[in-house]
Amino acid sequence: MGRPLKIQKTNAMAGIFYNNDSQGTTAASVNVDQAYPPFAAPTSMDLATVVLPSPATSPLPFTGVVGGAPVLSSPSASYPVVSCQVNIALPSGTGQGVATGRIIRQKGAHKFLVVSNTTVNDEDAVVGATYMILSLGGTNWQQMGAPAGAAAGTIFTCTATVASASTGTALLVGVCVLSDTNTPTAGNMSISMAVGGDSTEVYISKLTNRFAQDFNGGEAGGNANTGDVWAANQVVNDIEYASNFFTDTSTFAKSGAEVDTWSGTQQPGNNGTLELAQIEKITS
């Protein structure tokens, strides 16, 4: 499926400062896997050897996109994370409803573990469903199935409802499969992108750390349990793009190939370049 999507995280640095000015001070949180280095500031190569978009954009962005969940990541305008529409299935098989969501990690070529941005009060949690704690409040999360020492960001499966409502809140977590609509059914999700300077949303059938494909070949239908959203004769006609968060008006050379042949004559240009696709993003 290509390299899995990177996930932005905010981690507290281990240990303490040991300089004379900050003895015993806990280190600040730092961001990891924010994104790929911007073209304007490559960290491991000479600028002259970096493949730039054509025509060049200003400021120079970076290709590649990253996921990242609430609490666990800190997106910004410079380092966004992927935004998606999700309809996470509850144990009953019904969906929570379509909501904006974020990616926790990749589960397959077309499947992701996602978290909904819709807040759930502790008394409304459903036994058998999986949640991420958003705020501890006064809730006894261990009574509900969370591990000892649970904190904001902890993911757990609910095993019991609370005896009395408190002030804690959570977010529903589940596996969803990419689909070609902004109103996905239960167990499905969508991620949109803009291509070619067109404001029309195009939906993604496959997303890796550097590339995205559309649904140009169509879809066969399916859900998070089957993962059967594509047929082989459809996938071969999907168009591939170089993914990024900042522009959709340039092309990008595809490394290692003189002529891109992923989808044969369907690929625009067919000359070793890919169009840049601007992926839907969250910046705060």
KAWOWO-V310031 format. One record per run of one state. SS is the DSSP state (hx for helix, st for strand, lp for the rest). FROM is the first residue (numbers start at 1). LEN is the number of residues. If there is no record, write none. Layout:
# KAWOWO-V310031
SS	FROM	LEN
SS	FROM	LEN
This chain:
# KAWOWO-V310031
lp	1	5
st	6	2
lp	8	1
st	9	4
lp	13	3
st	16	1
lp	17	9
st	26	1
lp	27	2
st	29	4
lp	33	6
hx	39	3
lp	42	5
hx	47	3
lp	50	4
st	54	1
lp	55	8
st	63	1
lp	64	2
st	66	2
lp	68	13
st	81	7
lp	88	1
st	89	1
lp	90	5
st	95	1
lp	96	3
st	99	8
lp	107	4
st	111	11
hx	122	3
lp	125	5
st	130	6
lp	136	5
hx	141	4
lp	145	10
st	155	3
lp	158	11
st	169	10
lp	179	9
st	188	3
lp	191	1
st	192	4
lp	196	6
st	202	6
lp	208	3
st	211	4
lp	215	17
hx	232	4
lp	236	4
st	240	5
lp	245	6
st	251	3
lp	254	10
hx	264	3
lp	267	6
st	273	7
lp	280	1
st	281	2
lp	283	2
